[in-house]
């Protein structure tokens, strides 16, 4: 498998995992509650990655002070992600929730790339990207109407 194909496949795998996670979080949210499902999700993930770090002898965690302060909010943002997905998926359905979720990611990502915000490399918007964003808006409208 070529490196480019492998790199293209990883986000697909992540997308499948994210969809399954949203569904599973929704089931837990419905049966246990939002906070409890978030605890189980983060607790399980934290335990697994903690074991991986032990196997890797701590990794490079000691260099945490070298990253910009705002990137340390990633864990809190992850709580927002899993909490909102878990809460909204059983109430609105996976397709509308994931449509809005992914569309929001595209638009925020386009802004971060275009302006080079929060440490992103500048990648100016072009006509093709703007057209694609317009197609996404049309897709959102079609799904939600």
N, C-alpha and C positions, 0 to 999 in steps of 0.2 A: 504494500500500500504506500502510495507516495505521501510525502509529508503534507502536501497541500490538500489531498483528499482526506487524510487523517484529521487535519485542522478543520476541514469543512464538516466532517462527521461529528466531531465533538459537540458543537452547539446543537445539532439535531438530537444527540443523546441527552444533552442537558434540557432541551425542550420537552422531550418525552418524560424525563424525570420530573421536571417542573409541573407538567400536567398531572402526572400521577400524584405528586406531592400535594397539589391543590385539591385533588379529589379526596385523597386520604385525610388531609387536614379538614376538609369539609365534613367527612364522615365523623371524625373525632370531635369536631366542633359541635356538630348536631347532637352527639351522644354524651360528650363530656363537658363541653364549654370551650370558649375561645382560649382563655388563659391556660387551661389544662392541656389543650392540644398543642399550644405553643411550647409549653414546658416539656411535653413528651418529645416533640420534634427537636427542639434544641438540646434537650438532655441526651437523647440518643445520638444526635450528630456530634455533640461535644465529647461524649464518651468515646465514640469511634475515632474521631480525629486525635483525641488525647492518646489513645493507644497507638495510633500511627506515629505520632510525635515521639512517644517512648521508644518505639522500634527504630526510629531515625535518630535517636539520642538527642532529642530536643530540637532538632532542625536549626533554624536561624532565628528563633524567637527573641533572642537577646538583642537583636538589632531593631527592635520595635521603635526605639527612639529616633531612628533615622527617617521615618516616614512622616509626611505632613500630618499635623494634629487632626485634621478633619477626616482623614481616611480611617481613623480609629473608630469612627461612627458606623462602620460597615455592619457590625454585629447588631446594633440598634436598628439600622435600616432593614436588616434581615428579619428582625422581629416584626417590623411593619409589613414586610412582604408576606411572611407566613401568616401573620394575624389577619391581614386584609383578605388574602386568598381563602384562608380557612373559614372566615366569617361570611364572605360574600358568595363563595361557590355553591353552598347548599341552598342559598336563598335566591340567587339569580340564575344559576346554572353555569356549568363550566365554560360553554362557548361564549356567552356574553362577557363573563368575567375575564377570561383569558384574552378575548379580543380587545377589551379596554386596557388590560394590563400590558399586553404586547405593544399596542398602539402608543401608550404613554411612554414605554421604553424607547420606541423609535424616535418620538419627537424630542424627548429629553436628550437622548443620545445624539441626535442631529444638532441640537443646540450646543452640547458640550464639545462635540467635534468641530463645529463651525467656528466657535469663538475660542476654543482651546481652554475652556473653563475647568477649574479644579484639577489641573495637571494633565488634562487630555492633550494629545497632539492635535495641532490644528489641521483639520481636513475640511476645507471650504465646501459649502453646499454648491452643487451644480444643478443644471436643469434636470438631469436624470434622477438625482436624489429627490429634488423637490417634486418631480412627477410621481415618483414612488411614494412619497409621503401623501400626496393627493390621492393616490390609489388606495392607500391605507385608510384615509378618511372615508372614502367611498365604501370600502369594505366594512368599516365600523358602522356606518349608517345602514348598510344592507343587513348586517347582523342584528342591530338593535331596533330596527323599525317595526 
